[in-house]
């Protein structure tokens, strides 16, 4: 029954907000729900390590090592975002940019958001994965357009159109793959474990078409080039806690589907086909992020383009496909989720204080708001991969695995682009933190930084310092993604 908790508890939270609304007594229900999801993820991870994959609902839901790991990411990022949400919403209500009714609607949708992401990583059937990912699009579209300004509505519309086009490609790929499975030895259907087990019997031509459609489709939702254009608009216009969830975990959930598809592709077509496809998308995403960050003047869009970079690195790790590369990619997913959620929440606080998302409109943040400036500055240092934060270890592992696998040129290109992006991020952040202070509203000056933000940075630093995470994830990568138990 623990398998049902990550989906069921957020649904109950959504129903509670529907019935009781948002007020002081219910403000922390979202955080409690996320903490329950995280606790269930830990229990499921321990159970999987001890006794192997678990199934429920007649095999409709399945937890293996990769699913349990992704649940941990959802729970951790969800807890950071929801723990910071009450203070964010209170400030919005005081500033008359929101009402208690808006806050209640926001909380309902966030709970459904957590539930659909959990369902996506728990689903044993590729068709159910597709349904869950599409459900995240529907829920988050309302969250992106929550402010109902012209920019936010336009961003929501762009998000729906582009992601729906991508998801339509994924649906077509799912249908084509089902056709290949129906004409292969054994009865695999769309069950992910069965498809992986019977992958060698799939027709190569049909499967190749299905894999391209699926990778492009789910890659759209993961923010990878070429169908990435929705991401900077949606992430910059969404409320800060929603941006934290979208960048910190939703992109990774979409990429989780690509990892599952890659296992099938490697079994049916060999490793080179998916490797080439993902490597091209990865380098293209890194090149795109670097070129756009050089001249970026909006700090929320800056963070959004950084998300394209980091998912590009995850895609490159998956393209390499060795146990070291996959372990580093999974560590990168967790580290990026923790750091990016902290940064988007910090950016939301900066926006509330200054009233502008323009980098040129923010100066002297360190002088007026030292706690916020320190959190934001450390977050950017973590994001660019400086030790002791975990992104340093994961990026180093991905590049090292690339050279070991004979992908020296793509690995070199990725490393150079990462350095360019790091320089751009540091230069623009330093302009915000230093310089002559800009006058800020007194009503926003004394609000404390939520403990959740400091906790997210601390967790990322602990992951980087500890010797354990990479070997553990190395075993996970070997057992789940290579052997596919």
N, C-alpha and C positions, 0 to 999 in steps of 0.2 A: 504493500500500500504506500510505502514511502515514495515510490516512483510517481504516484499521482500528486504528491504534495506540491512540487514546483509549479504545476499547472493549476491545481485546485485552490490553493491558498490565495494567489492573486485574484482569481475569479471571485472568491468570497470577499476579498477586500474591495473589489469593484462594486459588488452588490451592497456592501456596507455604506460606501460613499453615495451610492444611488439613493439609499433609504434615509441616511442620516445627514448627508451633505458634508461640507467642510467647515469645521469649527475647531475650537481649542481641544475638545475631547477626542476628535477624530483625526487631527492633523498628522499624528505619528503612525497611523495605521499602515501607510505605505512603507515606512521604514521597518515596521514590525514584520510586514509581509515579506519584504526583501531579505530580512534576517532569517526568516523561516526557510526561504528558498535556499539561502546560503548554507544553513544548517543541514537541510535535507541533502544538498549536493555533497557536503562532507561525508555524511552517513552513507550515501550511495557510493561514493568513491571508495570508502573503506570496504563496503560490501563487495564491490566489483573486484578489488584487489584480493580479497580473501576467497571468493567463490566464483569469480567470473561474471559474465554478462547476466543481467536480470531482465525478465520480460513480464508484462502484465496486460490485461485487457485482451486476452487471446492472442498475444504476440503483436498487438498494434503499437505498443510502446516498448522500447528496449533501451537499456542502459549498458553501455560498455565503457571502456576506459576513456575514450574520446568524448562520449556524451557526458560522462561525469565531470570531465575537465571543463567542458563548455558550460555546464551548469554552475561550476564554481566561478567562472568568469561572469556569468549573468548575475549570480547572487552577490558577488563582491562589488561589481560596478553598480548594480541596482541599489545596494545598500548605501554606497557613497552618494549617489544621486538623490535618493529619497530622503536620506538623513539631512541633506542640505535644502530640501524643498520647502519645509515649513517656513524657514526664515526668508527664503526667496519670495514665496507667495505673500507673506505678511508685508514685505516691503512693497510689492506690487500693489497690494490692496491699499496701503497707506498713501501711495503715490497716485491712487485712483486710475491705475492702468489695468486693474482687475477687480473683481468682486468675489464674494464668497461663493456665488454660483459658478463663476469661472473657475475658481480653485477646485470646487467639487467636480466639475466636468474634467478638468485637468487630471485630477487624482484617479477618477474612473478610467480614463484612457491610459494612464501610466500603468495601472494594475493590469489592464488587458494587454498592454504592450509586453509586460513581463511574462504573462501567461502564454502569449503566442510565441515569444522567443524560446521559452522553455519547451513548448510543444515541438518546435522545429528541431531541437537537438535531441528530443526523446523519441520522435517518430521513427518507427522501424521500416516504414514504407516511404519510398521516394515521392509518391503522390501526396502523402500526408505532409511531408516536408514542404512540398510546393505550396500546398494550401496554407500551412502555417506562415511561410515567408510572405505570401500574398496578404495574409491577414495582418501582418506587421505593417505592410504598406498602407492598408486602409486605416488602421488605428493611428499611425504616426502622421498621416496626412492631415487629420484634424488637429493634431498637436502642433504641427508646423504652422498652420494657419490660425492658431489660437488667438493671436492679437487682432486679427481681422483688419490689419492695415493693408494698403495696396501691395507693399513689398512682400508681406508674409503670405497673402493669398496667392500672389503670383508664384512665390517659391513653392507653396503647397501644390499648385496646379502643375508646375513644371516637374515636381517630384512624382506626382501621380502619373503623368503622361509618360515620362522617360522610364520610370521603374515598371510601369505596367507593360510597356513595350518589351523591356528586358524579361519580365516574368512571363510574358507571352512566348518569348523564345524558349524559356525554360520549360514551359508547358508543352510546347511542340517537341522539344528534346525528350521530355518524359514519355510522350506518346510514341515517339520513334524508338526509344529504348525498350518500351514495353512490347512493341512489335518485334524487335530483335529477340527479346527474351521468350516470346511466345513461339518462336520458330527455332529455338535452341534446345539441346538436350536438357532434360530436367524441367521442372516447373518452378522457375524463379519468380515470375511475375515482377512486381516492383519492390519486393522485399530487399532491402539493402544488403543484408548478410547473404541471402541466397544469390543475389546478382553477383556479388563478389566471388562467391564459391563457384558459380557456373560461368564466370566471365569468359573463360577460354573457349566456350562453345558458341559465343555470340558471333553473328555475321560481322565481318570486319568493316565493310562498306557502310552498312546501316548504323553500326555502333559508332563509327567515326563521325558521321553526321550528327548523331544524338549527342555525342560528347561536346562537339563544337557548340551546338545550340545550348546545352546545359551550362557550359562554362561561361559563354557570353551572357546568358540570361541571369544566372546567379552572380556573375561578375559585375553586372550592372548594379545590383543591389549592394554589392560589396564596395562599390565606388571605384572600380578599376577602369582604366581606359579601354575602349574608346567611349563607352556609354556612362561617363562620370559626371556630366554637366549638371545634374540635379543636386549633387552633394554640397558644393559651396553655398548655394542659395538656401537649401533646406536647413543646413546646420547653422548658418549665420542668422536666419530669421526665427528659428524655433526658440522657445524659452530655454534658458540655460540648463535646467535639469534634463530637458528632453534632448538637447544637443549632446549632453554628457552621455546619455544612454545610447543615442544613435551612433555617435562616433566611437564611444568606448566599447560597445558590445554588439549593436545591431549589424555593423559591417562584418564583424567576426562571425556572427551567426550565419550570415549569407555565405561567407567563405567556408564555413563548416560544411555546407552543402557541396561546395566545390571539392573539398577534401574527400568526401564520400564518393563523388563521381570519379575522382582521380583513381581511387582504388579499383573501381570497375574498369576504367580505361586501361590501367596498367596490366590488369589481368587479361583483357581482351586484345589489346593492340600493342602491348609492350610499353616500356617506360618513355620512349622517345617522343611519342605523339603528344601526350599531355605535357611533357617537359617543355617542348618547343612552344606550344600554345601559351602556357603559363609564363614562360620566360619572356616572350614577346610582350605580353600584357603587363608584366611586372616592370620591365625596363621602360616601356611607354608611359606607364603611370609615374615612375620616378622622374622621367624627363619632363613630363607635363607639370608635375608639382614643382620641380626646380625652376622651370621657366616662368611660372605664374607667381611664385613666391618672391622672386627677385624684386618685382615692382609692386608688391601688394601693399595696400594702404588701409586695409580693414583688418583689425586683429581677430575678429571672429572668423572671417574668411581665411585668414592666415592659418588658423588652427584647422579649418576644414581641409585646406589643401595639404596640410601636414598629414591628415588622415589618409589621403590618397597615397602619399609617400609610404606610410607605414604598412598599409595593406599591400602596396606593391612589394615591399620587402617580405611580407608573409607569403605572397604569391611566388616570389623568387625562391624562398625556402622550400615551398611545396614543389616547385618545378625541379629543384635539385633532387629531392626525393629520398636522400639517404637518411638513416636514423638520426645522425647529428643535425642535419638541416631541418628535419621535421620537428625534432625536439626544440631547436632554437626558434623555429617559427611559432610553436605553441607557447614557449616562454615569452616571445614577442607579443603574441595576442594578449596575454595576461598583463604584461607590463604596460603595453600601450593602452589597454582598457583602464587601468588604474590612473595613469598619468593624464590621459586625455580627458577623463571625467573630471579630474581636479582642475585642469586648465579651463575647460568650458564653464565650470561652475565659478571659477575665479573671474573669467571674462564676463560672465553675467553680473557679477558683483561690481566690476569696473564699469559696466554699462549703466547700472543703477546709480552709481556715484557720479559719473561724469556726464551721462546723457548722450554719449556719442560712442560709436564703434570705430571711429577713425583713429588711426595710430597718431596722426598729427594733433588730434584733440586731447590726447592724454600725455601729460608731462608731470614729472616730479612725484610720481606715485609713491616712491620710497619715502619721501619727506612727509606726505600727508597721511598715508596709510601703510605703515611699515609691515604690518602682519600680512596684509593682502599682497603687497609688493614682494615680500619674501616668498610667500607661497607660489605666486605666479612665476617669479624668477627661477625658483628651484624646479618648478614644473617644466619650464622650458629647457633648463639644463638637463633634466631627466629625459625630455623628449628628444633632444639631439644626441643622446647616447653617451653622456658623460658618466664615468664611474662615480659613486658605487651603485648607481641605479641599474635595474635589470636589463634595460634596453641596450646597455653597453655589451653585456654578455651575450644577449640574443643576436645583435647585429654582428658581433665578432664571430659567433658560431655560424651564422648564415654565410658570411663572406668566406670563412675558412672552409666550410663544406663545399662552396662553389668552386674554389681552387682545387680542392681534393677530387671533385667529381669531373674535372676537366672543363669546367665552365669559367675559365680564367678571364676571358674578355667580358662577358656579361657581369661577372663579379666585380671586375675593375670598374666598369661603367657605373654599376650600382653604387660602389664605394665613393667614387668621385661625385656623383649626383647627391649622395647623402651629405657629403662635406659642403657642397654648395648650399643645400637646403639648411644645414646647421648654421652656416654663416649668416644667411638671410634672416633666420629666426632670431639669432642672438642680436644682430644689429637692430632689428625692429623692436625687439623687447627692451633693449637698453634705452631706446628713445622714450619708451613709455615710463620706465622706472626712474630714469635720471632726468636732469635738466631742470629748468625753472618750473616750480609748481604752478598748476593751473587752479584757479579758485573752484571749489566744489561745494555742493549744497551741504549745509550743516546737518540736515536731517539724516544724511546717509553716512556721516563721517565716523560715527562712533560704533557702528554695528560690528560685532566680533566675527572672526572667521570661524565657520563651523569646524568642529573637531574632525568631521569626516574628511575634509580636504587634507588636513595634516596627516590623518590616518592613511589616506591613499598614497601620499608621497612616502610615508614611512614604510608601508608594505612593499612598495616598489624598490626602495633602498634595501630592505631586508632580503628580498628576492635576489638582488644583485650581489649582496655580500655573502649570503649563505652558499655553501658548497653543494647543497642538496638538490635544488630544483632541476638543474640541467640533467644530471644522471637519472632522476626519477622520470622526467619527461622523455629521456632517451629510451627508457624501457617502455613507456607508453607508446612512443612512436613505433618502436619495433613490434610490439604486441598488436597494436590496433591498426596501424596504417600499413604496415608491411606484411604481417602475417594475416591480418583481418580475422581475428577470432570471433 
